[in-house]
């Protein structure tokens, strides 16, 4: 099952003309596209599904959702290695 995972935006930047962010999920940081929520600012929380931030949520909702996903053991995809455009694995911690 694919779920949207809440995370905190810790950096926002432009990459090849797309608005992107570094999003922190617990102790793991991943990149996500912000094109669906372009007004998102650093420090805000978003729900990320397959690399796209699909909506913003407040901090309490993000914490509650993350905790439930953790209890259901649904955060394992965050542990998968990230591969960059050249096929190299990146450290996401």
C-alpha positions as CSV (number, residue, x, y, z in Angstrom):
1,X,0.0,0.0,0.0
2,X,1.3,3.5,-0.8
3,X,0.8,6.2,1.8
4,X,1.6,9.8,2.0
5,X,4.2,10.4,4.8
6,X,4.3,13.7,6.7
7,X,7.7,15.5,6.9
8,X,9.1,18.9,7.8
9,X,10.5,21.1,5.0
10,X,14.1,22.0,6.0
11,X,15.2,23.6,2.7
12,X,13.5,24.8,-0.5
13,X,15.3,25.3,-3.8
14,X,15.0,25.3,-7.6
15,X,16.2,22.3,-9.6
16,X,15.9,22.3,-13.4
17,X,13.1,24.8,-13.2
18,X,11.1,22.8,-10.6
19,X,10.5,23.9,-7.0
20,X,12.0,21.2,-4.7
21,X,12.6,20.7,-1.0
22,X,14.6,18.7,1.4
23,X,12.1,17.1,3.7
24,X,12.9,15.6,7.1
25,X,11.0,12.4,8.1
26,X,12.2,11.6,11.7
27,X,16.0,11.3,11.2
28,X,15.9,10.8,7.5
29,X,16.0,13.5,4.8
30,X,14.7,13.1,1.3
31,X,14.0,15.4,-1.6
32,X,10.5,16.1,-2.7
33,X,8.9,18.1,-5.4
34,X,6.9,21.1,-4.2
35,X,5.1,21.9,-7.5
36,X,1.7,20.8,-6.1
37,X,2.1,23.1,-3.0
38,X,4.3,25.9,-4.4
39,X,3.6,28.3,-1.5
40,X,5.2,25.9,1.0
41,X,7.9,27.6,3.2
42,X,10.8,26.2,5.2
43,X,9.6,25.0,8.6
44,X,6.2,23.9,7.3
45,X,5.0,20.3,7.1
46,X,3.9,18.5,4.0
47,X,2.5,15.1,3.1
48,X,4.8,13.4,0.6
49,X,3.7,10.6,-1.8
50,X,6.1,9.0,-4.2
51,X,8.5,12.1,-4.1
52,X,5.8,14.7,-4.4
53,X,4.5,17.0,-1.6
54,X,0.7,16.7,-2.2
55,X,-0.6,18.9,0.6
56,X,0.4,20.9,3.7
57,X,-0.5,19.8,7.2
58,X,0.0,21.5,10.6
59,X,2.7,20.2,13.0
60,X,0.2,18.4,15.2
61,X,-1.4,16.5,12.3
62,X,2.1,15.6,10.9
63,X,3.2,14.2,14.3
64,X,0.0,12.2,14.8
65,X,0.1,10.7,11.3
66,X,3.8,9.9,11.5
67,X,3.3,8.2,14.8
68,X,0.4,6.1,13.5
69,X,2.4,5.1,10.4
70,X,5.4,4.1,12.6
71,X,3.1,2.0,14.8
72,X,1.7,0.2,11.7
73,X,5.3,-0.4,10.4
74,X,4.5,1.6,7.2
75,X,7.7,3.7,7.1
76,X,10.1,1.1,5.7
77,X,10.3,2.9,2.3
78,X,12.2,5.7,4.0
79,X,15.0,3.2,4.7
80,X,15.4,2.4,1.0
81,X,18.6,3.9,-0.6
82,X,18.1,6.9,-2.8
83,X,19.7,6.8,-6.2
84,X,20.6,10.1,-7.9
85,X,20.3,10.9,-11.6
86,X,23.7,9.2,-12.4
87,X,22.8,5.9,-10.6
88,X,24.8,6.6,-7.5
89,X,23.4,5.9,-4.0
90,X,23.1,8.9,-1.7
91,X,23.3,9.1,2.1
92,X,20.0,10.4,3.4
93,X,20.7,10.6,7.1
